[in-house]
Amino acid sequence: MRILVVDDDPVAGEMSLAVLEGLGHEVEWVENGLDALRALDTGGEFAMIISDMNMPLLSGIDLFRELRERGDDRPFILLTGDDPEGPLAKEPRLDGCITKDFTLEESLSRVIDEVRARRREL
């Protein structure tokens, strides 16, 4: 599956990239929400978006909302350094929200599998 990763932190972006590629996915990484919109607007055929929550210019939740306003319904997983229940309560349309910590490899794999099970087209 081709996945767009959005994260302004180079270490976290590289970690997400490594985890996802290790799971067999094709991944493109951009450093902010505006670059993500550009990548999507220029024909990026991504099956899923995984974005950091707290970023300058356009937060992950604002990126998600902008995409939904545009009618873009592709799966969106939010990564946060905070409690993931907060963003899920504020935005229940999110496909997933997980803590960006040392368990990322396991939790990201699990959430992707859960999203794929709910959305059979992936």
HELIX and SHEET records of a PDB file:
HELIX    1   1 PRO A   10  GLY A   22  1                                  13    
HELIX    2   2 GLY A   33  ASP A   41  1                                   9    
HELIX    3   3 GLY A   60  GLU A   69  1                                  10    
HELIX    4   4 GLU A   85  LYS A   90  1                                   6    
HELIX    5   5 LEU A  104  ARG A  118  1                                  15    
SHEET    1   A 5 GLU A  26  VAL A  30  0                                        
SHEET    2   A 5 ARG A   2  VAL A   6  1                                        
SHEET    3   A 5 MET A  48  ASP A  52  1                                        
SHEET    4   A 5 PHE A  76  THR A  80  1                                        
SHEET    5   A 5 GLY A  96  THR A  99  1                                        
END                                                                             
